[in-house]
């Protein structure tokens, strides 16, 4: 388990903005304190951006902790979040749903939500990062989801949560499930996209991945 810097990052909440998701009566704390440090089993995505802090917060949906991403800018060029990478073998030919409970506090930005990606032999086969429906404003705990089909030659599944914006984004009680292939997906790709690496490179990276996600409730630090 990697050592992590333990520090507090206090995000001031601008509560005068418009609410969303029927949250007009939500009572928000005047501040949230994010304890910096990526939860066990997760990795940082988006690089080490000075305008974001990723960690945990005790304002959880259930249990003691929730993932928390705090941002201080609205640049579409910067984002931060967390991710996990899985070998696709058990999920090939099936439909996957990534679902989580989320809470928004004074968020302004572009891409804010869950992200789910399917990689195959040298190509990205499916992708969703909530850019078409970013979670903005202020809203109490509610469920959101991303749904993608996993092709039969898929090699790797990548997923997590991210934020490109200003405010605080809380995520808790995430699930990754196989569901019946009925109705639409949330795939944002019009077709496969070249990853810029050869098939063998993707296959070798995927071979060392686990097949089961871990710490989806963010309780382990």
Buried (B, 14 or more C-beta within 10 A) or exposed (E): EEEBEEEEBEBEBEBEBEBBBEBEEBEBEEEBBBBBBBBBBBEBBBEEBEBBBBBBBEBBBEEEBBBBBBBBBBBEEBBBBBBBBBBBBEBBEBBBBBBBBBBBBBBBBBBBBBBBBBBBBBBBBBBBBBBEEBBBBBBBBBEBBBBBBBBEEBBBBBBBBBBBBBBBBBBBBBBBEEEEEEEEBBBBBEEBEEBEEEBEEBBEBBEEBEEEBEBBBBBEB
